[in-house]
Amino acid sequence: MERYDAIVIGAGPAGSAAAIALAREKLSVLLVERGKTPGLKNVFGGRIYSYPLTKLVPDWRDDCPVERFVTKDCFAFMTQDQSLLVQFESPRLASGKAASFTALRSKFDSWLAQKAEGAGATLITEIRVDDLWMEGGRTKGIVAGSDRIGADVVIAADGVVSKFTQRAGLRGEMPPQMVSVGVKETIGLPPETIQDRFGVAENEGAAYVLAGQPSGFLHGGGFIYTNKDTVSLGLVVSSEEVSANKVEVHALQEKFKRHPTIARILRGGKVIEYSSHMIPELGVGTLRRPYADNFLAAGDAAGFLINNGYTFRGVDLAIASGMAAAETVKLAASRGDFSEVGLGAYSQILRREKVLTDLATFRKGSQYMANPRLYSLYPRLLCDIIERIYTMDGGGKKKAIETVLDEIKAKDVSLLAMLRDLMGGALTM
Ligand SMILES: Cc1cc2nc3c(=O)[nH]c(=O)nc-3n(C[C@H](O)[C@H](O)[C@H](O)COP(=O)(O)OP(=O)(O)OC[C@H]3O[C@@H](n4cnc5c(N)ncnc54)[C@H](O)[C@@H]3O)c2cc1C
C-alpha cells in the first residue's frame, strides 16, 4: 500500500506552504488537489501580505506572479449615489517585509504548488479526497475513490467548508452565522487606463474596501483591487442576512457596479470571470482546536481568517499556518509521537508566528461587525453630513458641528448608541 510521512489535502496557499516546508525537511509528502490545476477555481479578492512568503520562499520576488504592488489603500462609505473616500498612499506599503501585492489565484496557487513539487513533494491534481481513513478514532490516511493512502499525519488544507475537520471531530455543523458569501468579477481594462483611473504608477496598485451600498447596506462590504490589466471587484455579505432579507448576491453585485463612482472607474471594462465562494466569519474559535490524533488543520479549514472591516487577511494566515503545521509535523516525527499530545505544539507555534495572537486581537471584532448601524445608518449619516458641508445653495450656512448635530437629529440617531458604537469600534478593531 502507498504510504507517506504526510498527506496534505488541498493545494491552496495553506496546503502548498505546508508541502514545501515538509518536503524541505526530507519528509515524503503527498499534496492532493481536486482541481485540474491548483488555484483554478479558488476565489479571493486580490491582495496578499507577503511577510510569510518571505520566510517560505525568500527569493519570491524573482518569479512570483505579482500583478501590482499595493501602494494605495482606500476606504469608502457609500450610499446609493454618494461616496466618501479616505485614501492613504505610501511607497513603504510596497517595500520590505510589509509589502503586499495583488494576485490572481489561478497563477499564484499554481506557482506555489510548483514550488512544493520543486522541493520534492508529490502533487496530484484532479483527485478529490472523499474521506479520512479512520481506525479506532485515529486518522490513518485518506480515501480517494477506491484508494486508501496511508500517512503518519494528514493536514487538512481544504478550505472553508472543510469536511475533514468535522470528520476528525474538531467541529460540528457550520451554522450560517459562521460564514459569509463572497462574489468577485475580474474586469479587463488596459494597464494605462487602470493607472490613470486609480492614480497609480506602472506596477503599483490600489486596494479599496467599501462599506454601505456594495453589500446592499447589509453586514458585509465591497472590495476593489487593481491587477496588471484587470480589476477585481466584488463583495462579501453575511449568509444569514442574505437569507433573512431574501436578497440575491448577484443582484447586489450588479447594483454595486452601477454605483456612479464605480461605473466611472469601470467604464469600457469587459467582465472576464465571475466567481463566488464562502468565507469563514468567526476566525479563531471555529474549531475546538486545530489538531487531533494524526491530524492537523491549516488555513481556512481551521477558520484562520481576519476580516475586520478594513483589512482582509486569509492567504497570509493560510501560508503561515501551513508552515506552522509542517514545523509541528517535523517535531512530532523527531519524537515519533503523532498523537494529539505530540501535535499539541501546533498551538504554540501558531502563537509564535502571530497567527493565533492576531486572530485573538480581532476576535471580538466579529461581534462588533454584526451591528447593522455600521452598514446602513453610518454610511448615510456621514455622506449626508459631508454633502451638506460642501453644499452652497445660498440658503445660509451653519458651522460644521451644527450640521453634524442637525443630521444626527434628522436621522433620529441615539447619541448614546453612537457613542457606544464608537467606543466598541475603538476597543475591538
Ligand atoms: C470573495 C473573497 C475575497 C477574499 N479576499 C481576500 C484577500 O484579498 N486577501 C486575502 O488574503 N484573503 C482573501 N480571501 C480569503 C482567502 O481566499 C482564503 O483565506 C484563502 O484562500 C485560504 O487558503 P486555504 O489554502 O486555506 O484554502 P483555499 O484557498 O480554499 O484552498 C483549498 C484547496 O483545497 C482544495 N480542496 C478542497 N476540498 C478538497 C478535496 N476533498 N480533495 C482535494 N482537494 C480539495 C480546493 O480545490 C482548494 O484548492 C477572500 C475570500 C473570498 C471568498
The ligand as a Tripos MOL2 file, in Angstrom:
@<TRIPOS>MOLECULE
LIG
   53    58     1     0     0
SMALL
NO_CHARGES

@<TRIPOS>ATOM
      1 C1        -14.6140   36.8890   -2.0600 C.3       1 LIG1
      2 C2        -13.3760   36.6220   -1.2660 C.ar      1 LIG1
      3 C3        -12.3980   37.6170   -1.1390 C.ar      1 LIG1
      4 C4        -11.2150   37.3590   -0.4320 C.ar      1 LIG1
      5 N1        -10.2310   38.3020   -0.4280 N.ar      1 LIG1
      6 C5         -9.0290   38.0520    0.1570 C.ar      1 LIG1
      7 C6         -7.9300   38.9480    0.0050 C.ar      1 LIG1
      8 O1         -7.9800   39.9520   -0.7010 O.2       1 LIG1
      9 N2         -6.7760   38.6390    0.6620 N.ar      1 LIG1
     10 C7         -6.6330   37.5110    1.4230 C.ar      1 LIG1
     11 O2         -5.5530   37.2810    1.9750 O.2       1 LIG1
     12 N3         -7.6670   36.6310    1.5360 N.ar      1 LIG1
     13 C8         -8.8400   36.8610    0.9200 C.ar      1 LIG1
     14 N4         -9.8640   35.9330    0.9890 N.ar      1 LIG1
     15 C9         -9.6710   34.7290    1.7980 C.3       1 LIG1
     16 C10        -8.7410   33.7530    1.1170 C.3       1 LIG1
     17 O3         -9.2220   33.4390   -0.1660 O.3       1 LIG1
     18 C11        -8.6390   32.4630    1.9320 C.3       1 LIG1
     19 O4         -8.4190   32.7930    3.2820 O.3       1 LIG1
     20 C12        -7.5120   31.5850    1.4380 C.3       1 LIG1
     21 O5         -7.7480   31.1770    0.1190 O.3       1 LIG1
     22 C13        -7.3570   30.3450    2.3220 C.3       1 LIG1
     23 O6         -6.4160   29.4750    1.7610 O.3       1 LIG1
     24 P1         -6.5130   27.9070    2.0310 P.3       1 LIG1
     25 O7         -5.3180   27.3130    1.3870 O.co2     1 LIG1
     26 O8         -6.7430   27.6730    3.4690 O.co2     1 LIG1
     27 O9         -7.8540   27.4310    1.3080 O.3       1 LIG1
     28 P2         -8.2940   27.5130   -0.2100 P.3       1 LIG1
     29 O10        -7.6120   28.6300   -0.8970 O.co2     1 LIG1
     30 O11        -9.7720   27.4770   -0.2050 O.co2     1 LIG1
     31 O12        -7.7250   26.1580   -0.8390 O.3       1 LIG1
     32 C14        -8.3000   24.9160   -0.5470 C.3       1 LIG1
     33 C15        -7.8860   23.9640   -1.6360 C.3       1 LIG1
     34 O13        -8.3380   22.6590   -1.2940 O.3       1 LIG1
     35 C16        -8.8830   22.0260   -2.4510 C.3       1 LIG1
     36 N5         -9.8170   21.0040   -1.9630 N.ar      1 LIG1
     37 C17       -10.9660   21.2040   -1.2610 C.ar      1 LIG1
     38 N6        -11.5520   20.0280   -0.9750 N.ar      1 LIG1
     39 C18       -10.7550   19.0640   -1.4960 C.ar      1 LIG1
     40 C19       -10.8340   17.6450   -1.5270 C.ar      1 LIG1
     41 N7        -11.8660   16.9830   -0.9670 N.pl3     1 LIG1
     42 N8         -9.8630   16.9640   -2.1690 N.ar      1 LIG1
     43 C20        -8.8170   17.6130   -2.7600 C.ar      1 LIG1
     44 N9         -8.6960   18.9480   -2.7600 N.ar      1 LIG1
     45 C21        -9.6470   19.6710   -2.1420 C.ar      1 LIG1
     46 C22        -9.5380   23.1900   -3.2000 C.3       1 LIG1
     47 O14        -9.7370   22.8840   -4.5680 O.3       1 LIG1
     48 C23        -8.5090   24.2990   -2.9680 C.3       1 LIG1
     49 O15        -7.5090   24.3100   -3.9590 O.3       1 LIG1
     50 C24       -11.0460   36.1340    0.2430 C.ar      1 LIG1
     51 C25       -12.0250   35.1410    0.1470 C.ar      1 LIG1
     52 C26       -13.1600   35.3600   -0.6270 C.ar      1 LIG1
     53 C27       -14.1550   34.2650   -0.7820 C.3       1 LIG1
@<TRIPOS>BOND
     1     1     2 1
     2     2     3 ar
     3     2    52 ar
     4     3     4 ar
     5     4     5 ar
     6     4    50 ar
     7     5     6 ar
     8     6     7 ar
     9     6    13 1
    10     7     8 2
    11     7     9 ar
    12     9    10 ar
    13    10    11 2
    14    10    12 ar
    15    12    13 ar
    16    13    14 ar
    17    14    15 1
    18    14    50 ar
    19    15    16 1
    20    16    17 1
    21    16    18 1
    22    18    19 1
    23    18    20 1
    24    20    21 1
    25    20    22 1
    26    22    23 1
    27    23    24 1
    28    24    25 2
    29    24    26 1
    30    24    27 1
    31    27    28 1
    32    28    29 2
    33    28    30 1
    34    28    31 1
    35    31    32 1
    36    32    33 1
    37    33    34 1
    38    33    48 1
    39    34    35 1
    40    35    36 1
    41    35    46 1
    42    36    37 ar
    43    36    45 ar
    44    37    38 ar
    45    38    39 ar
    46    39    40 ar
    47    39    45 ar
    48    40    41 1
    49    40    42 ar
    50    42    43 ar
    51    43    44 ar
    52    44    45 ar
    53    46    47 1
    54    46    48 1
    55    48    49 1
    56    50    51 ar
    57    51    52 ar
    58    52    53 1
@<TRIPOS>SUBSTRUCTURE
     1 LIG1         1 GROUP 0 **** ****
